[in-house]
Each structure stands twice: as structure tokens, then as C-alpha cells.
Amino acid sequence: MKQWKEGKNLQQMKNTKSIGPSLVISIIAISFSAIFVKWSDAPATILSMYRMWFASFFMIPIVLKRKEEFQKIRKKDCFLLFLSGLFLALHFALWFGSLKLTTVASSTIILTLQPIVALTGGFFLFKERTTKSALATMGIAIVGAMMIGWGDFGLGKEAILGDILSFLSVITVVCYLLIGQGTVKKTSHWVYSFCVFIIAAAILTLYNLITDFTFGGYQAHEWGIFILLAIVPTISHVINNWLLNYVNATTISMSILGEPLGATALAVALLGERLVGWQIIGGLLVVLGIFWFLIQQQERVKYEEAS
């Protein structure tokens, strides 16, 4: 028994050391999402639907090896999984819709509000507390991220609507993470991810059927984007679901502040979107804020495991 506990503690220590690198990979992967959406002419809900169906399909070989874990899912868990999948479907539909109306910088900049929404939700739902230094790092990163996209605001009615959709997508993704924070610990992150992905895909399919969107007739270019969306940025969601075993939704939301930096840099290189000098300074502030916050969070997790 003692050896088993020691082995478990050793594994937890290894997993703790992986938090930082995993978040970095997650940020890089998610940064490509906006670029892929911009490259596509398909409706936002069609993009979201095929992303979820392909992602679910690619995960089948993995979850088949863990099929016994499905037996651990109870009726109450099924309801929570459905809610999680619903919020994930809403998040993709709203955010992809936002990217159709405004620039990458404008849409992703509003995602910087996610830590504040997550912190508020975590406080009311789980009585989570945070430190003044953590709030300070959040402030630095948020100010920096706002500097990146500020020049792209106010481009017209479509851009304003895109901003509103992006903000609504923030609320839905935080709900998705807050539900997952408790549910994912009852099974593996693989099974949890597969369940919410396939539920989201089914919900989006039903919506597209009701609204009479075209399911086929897309060029090979579009199908390539569907598959890229299912693989590259979806890696980020799987990593984040795994991280919910070790950190809270606020921490993951804080790391996502790196997405505006990565997505904007990619938009400059691949889409020709312009970036002014003070936006570059803002990007540096985002990196500083995230780096500082992650160091504090990793130290806090180590302290809690040791005590």
C-alpha cells in the first residue's frame, strides 16, 4: 500500500512538472484555430460541426482501449456531459461566427476576458480564492492583450457584432471548463473529451439540419480545413481537459491569454493583417504576465501536494 502511494505521488510530481510545457503546446495549437477559420468560406456552424465529428472520429482508437471507463459514467454525469457538450458547441458556433465578421486580433482579444469570467464563476461555484499577485499578473496580461487588438476595434457594425459574439463565446467556454473541472476527474480526459466532442457534434448537426445549411458540396480545400481544425487546435482542448485534473479553470483560462499573441502573429504572417508598434509591446506584456502567473501557479500546486 505504501509503495502504491509513493508511486502515485511520484506520478503526480511528474505530471506537475508537465503543466508548464503542456500549456505552452496548448497555446501554440489553439493559435492556429482563427487562421483556419479565416481560410474557410463555410458557415461557422458547419465548420464547428465537422471539426467535432472529425475530432471524435480520430479519438475512437484511443477510447476503445478505455471502454471500461464508460461504465463509471452515471446518469448525473451524463447530464453534465450533455451540458458541457452544449456549451462547447455554442462556444465554437459563436466564436467562429465572430471571426467571420471581424479581424483575428479583434476576435481573439475579447478572449482575454476569459480569466475574469472564470475567476468569477470559480468563486461563486467552487469558493475558489486567488492571491493579489495572481490578480496583478492577470491585469498585466489583460492590458497587454488589449493593446494587441485595440487598433482593430470600431471597424463598423459587423465588427461590433463580431465583438459581441466573441464575448458570448467567452461565457460559454468558461461554462464548459467549469463543468469539466468536476466531471473530468470521474474518468480519463480522453473519454471525457470524446463524450463532449461527440455531443457537441450532434447538437451542431441538429442545428444545421433545422437551419437548412448545406452539408456537402465543399471543395477539397474546405475539407482540408475541417480536418486541420479537428487535429491542431483540438489538441489544445484535450490538453486542457487533462490539465483540469491538476489546475482549475481559471489557470487554463489565464494561459489562453497567449492565444491573441499567437493568433495575431500568425494573422500578420499568413493573412497580411497589420500590427503596430504598441501592439508588439502589448504582446510582450502578455508573455510576461502569462510567464509570471504560470510560475506562481506551478509553485502553488507543488506546495499543496507537499502539504
C-alpha positions as CSV (number, residue, x, y, z in Angstrom):
1,M,0.0,0.0,0.0
2,K,2.8,2.4,0.9
3,Q,4.7,1.6,-2.3
4,W,1.5,2.3,-4.3
5,K,1.0,5.7,-2.6
6,E,4.7,6.5,-3.2
7,G,4.3,5.5,-6.9
8,K,1.1,7.6,-7.2
9,N,2.8,10.7,-5.6
10,L,5.8,10.3,-7.9
11,Q,3.5,10.2,-10.9
12,Q,1.7,13.3,-9.6
13,M,5.0,15.1,-9.3
14,K,5.9,14.2,-12.9
15,N,2.5,15.4,-14.1
16,T,3.0,18.7,-12.1
17,K,6.3,19.3,-14.0
18,S,4.4,18.8,-17.2
19,I,1.9,21.6,-16.6
20,G,4.0,24.4,-17.9
21,P,5.2,22.7,-21.2
22,S,1.6,21.4,-21.8
23,L,0.2,24.9,-21.5
24,V,2.7,26.2,-24.0
25,I,1.8,23.4,-26.5
26,S,-1.8,24.2,-25.9
27,I,-1.4,27.9,-26.6
28,I,0.5,27.2,-29.9
29,A,-2.1,24.7,-31.1
30,I,-5.1,26.9,-30.3
31,S,-3.5,29.9,-32.0
32,F,-4.0,28.2,-35.4
33,S,-7.8,28.0,-35.0
34,A,-8.6,31.5,-36.0
35,I,-6.3,31.2,-39.1
36,F,-8.1,28.1,-40.3
37,V,-11.5,29.7,-39.8
38,K,-10.4,32.7,-41.8
39,W,-9.2,30.5,-44.7
40,S,-12.6,28.8,-44.9
41,D,-15.8,30.1,-46.7
42,A,-18.0,27.5,-45.0
43,P,-20.6,28.7,-42.4
44,A,-19.4,28.9,-38.8
45,T,-21.7,26.1,-37.6
46,I,-20.7,23.8,-40.5
47,L,-17.0,24.4,-39.6
48,S,-17.8,23.7,-35.9
49,M,-19.8,20.6,-36.7
50,Y,-17.2,18.9,-38.9
51,R,-14.4,19.9,-36.6
52,M,-16.2,18.0,-33.8
53,W,-17.2,15.0,-35.9
54,F,-13.6,14.5,-37.3
55,A,-12.1,15.1,-33.8
56,S,-14.4,12.4,-32.3
57,F,-13.6,10.0,-35.2
58,F,-9.8,10.4,-34.7
59,M,-10.2,9.7,-31.0
60,I,-12.1,6.4,-31.4
61,P,-8.9,4.1,-31.4
62,I,-7.9,5.7,-28.1
63,V,-11.2,5.5,-26.3
64,L,-11.8,1.9,-27.5
65,K,-8.8,0.9,-25.3
66,R,-10.5,2.7,-22.4
67,K,-14.1,1.5,-23.0
68,E,-14.4,0.1,-19.4
69,E,-14.3,3.8,-18.2
70,F,-17.7,4.4,-19.8
71,Q,-19.2,2.2,-17.1
72,K,-18.1,4.7,-14.5
73,I,-20.3,7.4,-16.0
74,R,-23.6,7.7,-14.1
75,K,-26.9,9.4,-15.0
76,K,-25.9,12.6,-13.3
77,D,-22.6,12.6,-15.1
78,C,-24.5,12.1,-18.4
79,F,-26.4,15.3,-17.8
80,L,-23.3,17.2,-17.0
81,L,-21.6,15.8,-20.1
82,F,-24.5,17.0,-22.2
83,L,-24.3,20.5,-20.7
84,S,-20.6,20.6,-21.3
85,G,-21.0,19.5,-24.9
86,L,-23.8,22.1,-25.4
87,F,-21.6,24.9,-24.1
88,L,-18.7,23.7,-26.3
89,A,-21.0,23.7,-29.4
90,L,-22.2,27.2,-28.5
91,H,-18.6,28.4,-28.0
92,F,-17.4,27.2,-31.4
93,A,-20.5,28.5,-33.2
94,L,-20.3,31.9,-31.6
95,W,-16.5,32.3,-31.9
96,F,-16.3,31.0,-35.5
97,G,-19.2,33.4,-36.3
98,S,-17.2,36.2,-34.7
99,L,-14.2,35.5,-36.9
100,K,-16.4,35.8,-40.0
101,L,-17.3,39.4,-39.0
102,T,-14.1,40.9,-37.6
103,T,-10.3,40.5,-37.6
104,V,-8.4,37.8,-35.8
105,A,-6.9,40.4,-33.4
106,S,-10.4,41.9,-32.5
107,S,-12.0,38.5,-32.0
108,T,-9.2,36.9,-30.0
109,I,-8.6,40.0,-27.9
110,I,-12.0,39.5,-26.3
111,L,-11.0,36.1,-25.2
112,T,-8.7,37.9,-22.7
113,L,-11.8,38.4,-20.6
114,Q,-12.0,34.7,-20.0
115,P,-9.9,34.6,-16.9
116,I,-12.1,37.2,-15.3
117,V,-15.2,35.3,-16.1
118,A,-13.6,32.0,-15.0
119,L,-12.4,33.6,-11.7
120,T,-15.9,34.9,-11.1
121,G,-17.5,31.6,-11.9
122,G,-15.0,29.7,-9.8
123,F,-15.6,32.0,-6.8
124,F,-19.4,31.6,-6.8
125,L,-19.5,27.9,-7.7
126,F,-16.4,26.4,-6.0
127,K,-15.5,29.2,-3.5
128,E,-12.1,29.4,-5.1
129,R,-9.7,32.1,-3.9
130,T,-6.8,33.8,-5.5
131,T,-3.9,36.0,-4.4
132,K,-3.2,39.6,-5.1
133,S,-0.1,38.8,-7.0
134,A,-2.1,36.5,-9.3
135,L,-4.6,39.2,-9.9
136,A,-1.7,41.6,-10.7
137,T,-0.3,39.2,-13.3
138,M,-3.8,38.8,-14.8
139,G,-4.0,42.6,-15.0
140,I,-0.7,42.8,-16.8
141,A,-1.6,40.1,-19.4
142,I,-5.0,41.6,-20.0
143,V,-3.7,45.1,-20.6
144,G,-1.1,43.7,-22.9
145,A,-3.7,41.7,-24.9
146,M,-6.0,44.7,-25.1
147,M,-3.1,46.6,-26.6
148,I,-2.7,44.0,-29.3
149,G,-6.2,44.3,-30.7
150,W,-7.3,47.8,-29.7
151,G,-6.5,49.2,-33.1
152,D,-8.9,46.8,-34.8
153,F,-12.0,47.8,-32.8
154,G,-14.7,50.0,-34.1
155,L,-14.5,48.9,-37.8
156,G,-18.3,49.1,-38.3
157,K,-21.5,47.3,-37.3
158,E,-20.2,43.9,-38.5
159,A,-17.1,44.3,-36.3
160,I,-19.2,45.3,-33.3
161,L,-21.4,42.2,-33.8
162,G,-18.3,40.1,-34.1
163,D,-17.1,41.5,-30.8
164,I,-20.4,40.7,-29.1
165,L,-20.3,37.1,-30.5
166,S,-16.7,36.7,-29.2
167,F,-17.7,37.8,-25.7
168,L,-20.6,35.4,-25.7
169,S,-18.2,32.7,-26.8
170,V,-16.1,33.5,-23.7
171,I,-19.0,32.9,-21.4
172,T,-19.9,29.6,-23.0
173,V,-16.3,28.3,-22.9
174,V,-15.9,29.2,-19.3
175,C,-19.2,27.3,-18.5
176,Y,-17.7,24.4,-20.4
177,L,-14.5,24.5,-18.4
178,L,-16.2,24.9,-15.0
179,I,-18.4,21.9,-15.7
180,G,-15.4,19.9,-16.8
181,Q,-13.5,20.9,-13.7
182,G,-15.6,18.4,-11.7
183,T,-16.7,16.0,-14.3
184,V,-13.3,15.1,-15.9
185,K,-12.0,13.8,-12.6
186,K,-14.5,10.9,-12.7
187,T,-13.0,9.4,-15.8
188,S,-9.9,10.0,-18.1
189,H,-9.6,13.2,-20.0
190,W,-9.7,11.1,-23.2
191,V,-13.1,9.6,-22.5
192,Y,-14.4,13.0,-21.2
193,S,-13.1,14.8,-24.4
194,F,-14.6,12.2,-26.7
195,C,-18.0,12.4,-25.0
196,V,-18.3,16.2,-25.0
197,F,-16.9,16.4,-28.6
198,I,-19.5,13.9,-30.0
199,I,-22.3,15.6,-28.0
200,A,-21.2,19.0,-29.4
201,A,-21.1,17.5,-32.9
202,A,-24.6,16.1,-32.6
203,I,-26.0,19.4,-31.3
204,L,-24.4,21.3,-34.2
205,T,-25.7,18.8,-36.7
206,L,-29.2,19.2,-35.4
207,Y,-28.9,23.0,-35.6
208,N,-27.6,22.8,-39.2
209,L,-30.4,20.5,-40.2
210,I,-33.0,22.9,-38.7
211,T,-31.5,25.9,-40.3
212,D,-31.1,24.0,-43.6
213,F,-27.3,24.5,-44.1
214,T,-25.6,22.6,-46.9
215,F,-23.7,19.6,-45.5
216,G,-21.9,18.7,-48.8
217,G,-20.6,20.2,-52.0
218,Y,-17.5,21.7,-50.4
219,Q,-14.2,21.8,-52.2
220,A,-11.2,19.8,-51.2
221,H,-9.7,23.0,-49.7
222,E,-12.6,23.2,-47.3
223,W,-12.4,19.6,-46.2
224,G,-8.7,20.0,-45.6
225,I,-9.6,22.9,-43.2
226,F,-12.2,20.8,-41.5
227,I,-9.6,18.1,-40.8
228,L,-6.9,20.6,-39.7
229,L,-9.4,22.2,-37.2
230,A,-10.1,18.7,-35.9
231,I,-6.5,18.0,-35.3
232,V,-4.4,21.0,-34.5
233,P,-6.4,23.3,-32.2
234,T,-8.3,20.3,-30.8
235,I,-5.1,19.2,-29.3
236,S,-5.4,22.2,-27.1
237,H,-8.8,21.2,-25.8
238,V,-7.6,17.6,-25.0
239,I,-4.6,19.0,-23.1
240,N,-6.8,21.5,-21.2
241,N,-9.2,18.7,-20.2
242,W,-6.2,16.7,-18.9
243,L,-4.9,19.7,-17.0
244,L,-8.3,20.1,-15.2
245,N,-7.1,17.1,-13.1
246,Y,-4.3,19.3,-11.7
247,V,-5.3,23.0,-12.1
248,N,-8.6,24.9,-12.1
249,A,-10.5,26.5,-14.9
250,T,-9.1,30.0,-14.1
251,T,-5.5,28.8,-14.6
252,I,-6.3,27.4,-18.0
253,S,-8.3,30.5,-19.0
254,M,-5.2,32.6,-18.0
255,S,-3.0,30.6,-20.3
256,I,-5.4,31.1,-23.1
257,L,-4.4,34.8,-23.0
258,G,-1.4,33.7,-25.1
259,E,-3.8,32.9,-28.0
260,P,-4.3,36.6,-29.1
261,L,-0.5,36.9,-29.2
262,G,0.0,33.7,-31.3
263,A,-3.1,34.2,-33.5
264,T,-2.2,37.8,-34.2
265,A,1.3,36.9,-35.1
266,L,0.0,34.2,-37.5
267,A,-2.5,36.6,-38.9
268,V,0.3,39.1,-39.7
269,A,2.3,36.4,-41.4
270,L,-0.4,34.4,-43.2
271,L,-3.3,36.8,-43.7
272,G,-1.5,40.1,-44.1
273,E,-3.1,41.8,-41.1
274,R,-1.1,44.7,-39.8
275,L,0.4,45.1,-36.3
276,V,1.6,48.5,-35.0
277,G,4.5,49.1,-32.6
278,W,2.5,49.5,-29.4
279,Q,0.7,46.2,-30.2
280,I,4.0,44.5,-30.2
281,I,4.7,46.0,-26.7
282,G,1.3,44.6,-25.7
283,G,2.3,41.2,-26.9
284,L,5.4,41.3,-24.7
285,L,3.3,42.2,-21.7
286,V,1.0,39.2,-22.4
287,V,4.1,36.9,-22.4
288,L,5.4,38.5,-19.2
289,G,2.0,38.2,-17.5
290,I,1.5,34.6,-18.5
291,F,5.0,33.5,-17.6
292,W,4.7,35.1,-14.2
293,F,1.3,33.6,-13.5
294,L,2.3,30.1,-14.6
295,I,5.4,30.1,-12.3
296,Q,3.2,31.1,-9.4
297,Q,0.6,28.5,-10.2
298,Q,3.1,25.7,-10.5
299,E,4.7,26.7,-7.2
300,R,1.2,26.7,-5.6
301,V,0.4,23.2,-6.9
302,K,3.8,21.9,-5.7
303,Y,3.1,23.4,-2.2
304,E,-0.4,21.9,-2.0
305,E,0.9,18.4,-3.0
306,A,3.8,18.6,-0.4
307,S,1.4,19.7,2.4
